[in-house]
Amino acid sequence: MKKIETPRKLALISKNLKTILNQQGLSKKDLSDKAGIPMTTLGPILKGERDFRLSSLLALSTALDVTTDELLKGVSTNKNKMAPSSSKPEYLILFLNNYSFSYVQIYNQTDATTTSIMLPYTIFCIENPDKILQYILTEIELVIGNVAPKKIAFYSSVLCYEYVPGRTKLISAGAKLFNKFILEPDWYNTHKSILPNISAILITITNGFVLSYSLDKGKTILKHQGYGFPLSDDAGNIWIGCQALRHTINVQEGVDKRTLLSDKLLAHYKSDLNLITTHVYDDYINAYSQAAVIVKELATKAGKSSEIIAQSFKNIYKHVKKIDELSKLELPIYLSGDLAYLYEQYIPEGRFKKMDHDEMLKKQFSYASSTLR
């Protein structure tokens, strides 16, 4: 990775870092701890005496919650800004994001080898762009070593693509960093990959849900939902978990009848509604997702859990009916996402088209790769 070269530039970065530290009332030790950079390394950087990698710059910007532009203020001029590279990238790096992990392929165009890994991380457009890029660079370096970002073409399907400010900042930062940088919504990647030339409906269900569809054999892809709970997405882990916790509170307060689901959740929270509330306030996604796990475990048994799943499908299917009305047809329905298996039984016979997971993943990577070539 390209390093910062001149003493003048290092001195300017040092000055910017010290100014921000003073403004935030942080010590050098505070910055060292937050950025994960040892004091033996950070000290010379703060003095303007030591060159450092781009990943360290991103770590500092994340720790201080500022952009890299603020740290590099005065360093770059119009003359020395790096122009987009027109040379062929050495590597194609593809991230396919799930709600809790990423499938990753790294393709070396020099020797035509492919490395596949899974990472316990998902790219959300609502996160700090510098933090996302720092993570990507760190993981890439572990696999292929210290390769200049301009030798890499990068593609990722992402979650929360509808958050415009975060998506815009991430695309802008990534385009400056890599040879090529493409982001697409996770549902769009799936639809383009597996239904490229047919008129069909795809229901993608993970933490929330998106219903994508084409009425003109893949030329135009439209969607319903995917704007996040509680605005939309009345299905998926978050909605399911929320309904389960609401039911549990009602049981404890004597409004609903006791069920196996409420018994398990009350046991988990020691029958303390304040603990439920605290968990939701602290990390609502985790709280609802944990509750949803119990619902899914009990889904095959008659009772409240199966009722919640059935209701979530009704919430989805009203969107299918609207598309049926628009198309004057009953298009084939495909399912994808971690919760797809829960809903197969509810789709009317003759409309459901089952997909092989491994084959679908191959098609997704093939499509992602084609966008970079």
C-alpha positions in Angstrom: 0.0 0.0 0.0 1.3 3.4 -0.9 2.9 5.3 2.0 2.9 9.0 2.8 6.3 10.2 1.5 7.5 13.7 2.6 8.3 15.1 6.0 6.1 18.2 5.2 3.0 15.9 4.7 3.8 14.0 7.9 4.1 17.2 9.8 0.7 18.4 8.5 -0.9 15.1 9.5 0.7 15.4 13.0 -0.6 18.9 13.4 -4.2 17.8 12.4 -4.1 14.9 14.8 -3.0 17.1 17.7 -5.7 19.7 16.9 -8.4 17.0 16.9 -7.1 15.4 20.1 -7.2 18.8 21.9 -10.7 19.6 20.6 -12.0 16.2 21.8 -10.0 16.4 25.1 -8.3 13.0 24.4 -4.8 12.0 25.5 -2.3 10.1 23.4 -3.0 7.0 25.4 -6.8 7.4 24.8 -6.1 7.5 21.0 -3.7 4.5 21.2 -6.4 2.4 22.9 -9.3 3.4 20.6 -7.3 3.0 17.4 -5.5 -0.2 18.5 -2.1 1.4 17.6 0.7 0.8 20.2 2.2 4.0 21.8 5.6 3.0 20.4 4.1 3.4 16.9 1.7 6.2 17.6 4.2 8.5 19.4 6.4 9.0 16.3 3.3 9.5 14.1 2.1 12.3 16.4 5.5 13.9 16.2 5.5 13.7 12.4 8.5 11.5 12.4 7.1 8.2 11.1 5.5 7.1 7.9 2.5 4.7 8.2 0.0 2.6 6.2 -3.4 3.6 4.9 -5.0 1.1 7.3 -3.5 3.0 10.2 -4.9 6.3 8.8 -8.3 4.6 8.7 -7.9 3.3 12.2 -7.1 6.8 13.5 -10.1 8.4 11.6 -12.5 5.7 13.1 -11.1 6.2 16.6 -11.5 10.0 16.4 -14.9 9.7 14.5 -13.6 12.1 11.8 -13.1 11.7 8.1 -9.8 10.9 6.5 -10.1 14.3 4.8 -9.9 16.0 8.1 -6.7 14.1 9.0 -5.2 14.9 5.6 -6.3 18.6 5.6 -3.6 20.6 3.8 -1.8 17.5 2.5 -3.5 17.0 -0.8 -3.7 19.6 -3.6 -5.5 19.5 -7.0 -2.1 18.8 -8.5 -1.3 15.7 -6.5 -4.8 14.1 -6.1 -4.6 10.6 -7.4 -6.6 10.2 -10.6 -8.7 7.0 -11.1 -6.5 4.3 -12.4 -7.2 3.0 -15.9 -4.8 0.1 -15.6 -6.2 -3.5 -15.3 -6.5 -4.4 -11.6 -4.5 -7.4 -10.4 -7.2 -8.6 -8.1 -11.0 -8.8 -8.1 -12.4 -9.0 -4.6 -16.1 -9.9 -4.1 -18.1 -9.6 -0.9 -21.6 -11.1 -0.7 -23.1 -10.0 2.6 -25.6 -11.8 4.7 -27.0 -10.2 7.8 -24.3 -11.7 10.1 -21.4 -12.7 7.8 -19.9 -12.3 4.3 -19.0 -14.8 1.6 -15.8 -13.5 0.0 -13.9 -14.5 -3.2 -10.5 -13.1 -4.1 -9.6 -13.7 -7.7 -6.0 -13.2 -8.9 -6.1 -12.1 -12.5 -2.4 -12.7 -13.0 -2.4 -16.5 -12.2 -6.2 -17.1 -12.5 -6.5 -18.5 -8.9 -9.4 -18.0 -6.6 -9.4 -17.9 -2.8 -12.8 -18.2 -1.0 -13.3 -17.3 2.7 -16.1 -16.4 5.1 -15.9 -13.4 7.4 -18.0 -12.7 10.5 -18.8 -9.2 9.3 -21.5 -7.6 7.3 -21.2 -4.3 5.4 -24.0 -1.9 6.4 -24.3 1.6 4.7 -25.2 3.0 8.1 -21.7 2.4 9.5 -18.7 4.8 9.4 -17.2 4.5 5.8 -13.6 4.7 7.1 -14.3 1.9 9.6 -15.7 -0.3 6.8 -12.8 0.3 4.5 -10.3 -0.3 7.4 -11.9 -3.7 8.0 -11.8 -4.5 4.3 -8.2 -3.6 3.9 -7.2 -5.5 7.0 -8.9 -8.7 5.9 -7.6 -8.4 2.4 -4.0 -8.0 3.7 -4.3 -11.2 5.8 -5.1 -13.2 2.6 -3.0 -11.5 -0.2 -0.4 -9.5 1.7 0.4 -5.8 1.3 -1.1 -5.0 -2.1 -1.7 -1.4 -3.3 -5.5 -0.8 -3.3 -5.2 0.6 -6.8 -4.4 -2.9 -7.9 -7.8 -4.1 -6.6 -11.3 -3.9 -8.1 -13.8 -4.3 -5.3 -17.5 -5.4 -5.4 -19.9 -5.8 -2.5 -23.5 -6.4 -2.0 -24.5 -4.4 1.1 -27.3 -4.0 3.6 -29.1 -0.7 4.4 -28.4 0.6 0.9 -31.4 2.8 1.2 -29.5 5.0 3.7 -28.4 7.6 1.1 -25.8 9.6 3.1 -23.9 6.5 4.2 -24.0 4.8 0.8 -22.8 8.0 -0.9 -19.9 8.5 1.4 -18.8 4.9 1.2 -18.9 4.9 -2.6 -17.0 8.1 -2.8 -14.3 6.9 -0.3 -14.0 3.5 -1.9 -13.8 4.9 -5.5 -10.8 7.0 -4.4 -9.1 4.0 -2.7 -9.6 1.1 -5.1 -9.1 0.7 -8.9 -12.8 0.1 -9.1 -15.4 0.1 -6.4 -19.0 -1.1 -6.8 -21.8 -1.4 -4.2 -25.2 -2.9 -4.9 -28.1 -3.8 -2.5 -28.0 -7.4 -1.4 -31.5 -8.1 -2.8 -30.5 -6.6 -6.2 -27.4 -8.8 -6.5 -29.5 -11.9 -5.8 -32.2 -11.0 -8.2 -29.8 -10.1 -11.1 -27.9 -13.3 -10.4 -30.5 -15.9 -10.4 -33.4 -14.3 -12.4 -31.6 -12.4 -15.1 -34.0 -13.0 -18.0 -37.4 -13.9 -16.6 -40.4 -12.2 -15.2 -40.7 -13.4 -11.6 -40.9 -12.4 -7.9 -38.1 -12.9 -5.5 -38.7 -12.7 -1.7 -35.5 -12.2 0.2 -35.9 -12.6 4.0 -33.2 -12.1 6.6 -33.5 -9.5 9.4 -36.1 -7.8 7.3 -37.5 -8.6 3.9 -37.5 -7.3 0.3 -39.8 -8.3 -2.4 -38.2 -7.7 -5.8 -39.8 -8.4 -9.1 -39.6 -7.9 -12.9 -42.5 -7.7 -15.3 -40.3 -7.5 -18.4 -38.0 -10.5 -18.2 -35.4 -8.8 -16.1 -35.0 -5.6 -18.0 -36.4 -3.6 -15.1 -36.3 -4.7 -11.4 -38.6 -3.1 -8.9 -39.1 -3.7 -5.2 -41.4 -3.5 -2.3 -40.2 -3.0 1.3 -36.6 -3.1 2.6 -36.7 0.2 4.3 -36.2 -1.2 7.8 -38.3 -1.9 10.8 -40.5 -0.3 12.1 -41.0 1.7 8.9 -41.5 -1.4 6.9 -40.3 -5.1 6.8 -43.1 -6.7 8.8 -41.4 -10.1 8.5 -37.9 -11.4 9.1 -35.9 -11.8 12.3 -36.5 -8.3 13.7 -40.2 -8.2 13.2 -40.6 -11.8 14.4 -38.5 -11.2 17.5 -40.4 -8.0 18.3 -43.7 -9.8 18.2 -42.4 -12.5 20.5 -41.2 -10.0 23.1 -44.5 -8.1 22.9 -46.3 -11.3 23.5 -44.1 -12.2 26.5 -44.7 -8.8 28.1 -48.5 -9.2 27.6 -48.3 -12.7 29.2 -46.4 -11.3 32.2 -49.0 -8.6 32.6 -51.9 -11.0 32.3 -53.2 -9.8 29.0 -52.2 -12.8 26.9 -52.4 -16.5 27.8 -49.2 -18.2 28.8 -47.4 -20.1 25.9 -44.3 -22.2 25.5 -42.8 -19.2 23.7 -43.5 -16.9 26.6 -42.2 -19.5 29.1 -38.9 -19.8 27.3 -38.4 -16.0 26.9 -39.4 -15.3 30.5 -36.9 -17.9 31.7 -34.2 -16.3 29.5 -34.9 -12.9 31.1 -35.6 -14.2 34.6 -39.2 -12.9 34.4 -37.9 -9.3 34.6 -39.5 -7.0 32.0 -36.9 -4.4 32.8 -34.2 -6.7 31.5 -36.1 -7.1 28.2 -36.5 -3.3 27.9 -32.8 -2.7 28.7 -31.7 -5.3 26.1 -33.9 -3.7 23.5 -32.6 -0.2 24.3 -29.0 -1.3 24.3 -29.1 -3.3 21.1 -32.5 -3.8 19.6 -31.3 -5.9 16.6 -29.5 -8.4 18.9 -32.5 -8.5 21.3 -35.0 -9.1 18.6 -32.8 -11.6 16.8 -32.3 -13.6 19.9 -36.0 -13.8 20.5 -36.5 -14.8 16.9 -34.2 -17.7 17.4 -36.6 -19.2 20.0 -39.6 -18.5 17.7 -37.8 -20.4 14.8 -37.0 -23.3 17.2 -40.7 -23.7 18.1 -42.0 -22.9 14.6 -42.9 -26.5 13.7 -45.1 -26.8 16.8 -48.7 -25.5 17.0 -48.8 -22.4 19.1 -47.8 -18.8 19.3 -44.5 -19.2 17.4 -46.2 -20.8 14.3 -48.9 -18.0 14.5 -46.2 -15.3 14.4 -44.6 -17.0 11.4 -47.9 -17.4 9.6 -48.8 -13.7 10.2 -45.4 -12.6 8.9 -46.1 -14.5 5.7 -49.5 -12.8 5.4 -47.7 -9.5 5.7 -45.4 -10.5 2.8 -48.1 -12.0 0.6 -50.2 -8.8 0.5 -47.3 -7.4 -1.6 -47.4 -10.4 -3.9 -51.1 -9.8 -4.4 -50.4 -6.2 -5.4 -47.9 -7.4 -8.0 -50.4 -10.0 -9.3 -52.8 -7.1 -9.8 -50.3 -5.0 -11.7 -49.1 -7.8 -13.9 -52.5 -9.5 -14.5 -50.5 -12.7 -14.0 -49.4 -15.1 -11.2 -45.6 -14.9 -11.6 -43.3 -17.7 -10.3 -42.1 -17.0 -6.7 -38.5 -17.6 -5.6 -37.2 -17.4 -2.0 -33.8 -16.4 -0.7 -32.2 -15.5 2.6 -31.7 -17.2 5.9 -35.4 -17.4 6.7 -36.6 -18.6 3.3 -37.1 -22.2 4.6 -39.8 -21.0 7.0 -42.1 -19.8 4.3 -41.9 -22.5 1.6 -45.0 -24.2 3.0 -47.2 -21.1 2.7 -46.6 -20.4 -1.0 -49.5 -21.7 -3.2 -48.7 -24.9 -5.1 -47.4 -24.3 -8.6 -46.0 -20.9 -7.9 -43.0 -21.7 -5.7 -39.7 -22.4 -7.5 -37.0 -23.9 -5.2 -33.4 -23.0 -5.7 -30.2 -24.8 -4.7 -28.2 -22.7 -2.3 -24.7 -23.6 -3.6 -25.8 -23.0 -7.2 -27.3 -19.7 -6.3 -24.1 -18.6 -4.6 -22.1 -19.5 -7.7 -24.4 -17.4 -9.8 -24.1 -14.4 -7.4 -20.3 -14.5 -7.6 -20.4 -14.8 -11.3 -22.6 -11.8 -11.7 -20.5 -9.8 -9.2 -17.4 -10.6 -11.1 -18.9 -9.6 -14.4 -19.7 -6.1 -13.1 -16.0 -5.5 -12.4 -14.6 -6.8 -15.8 
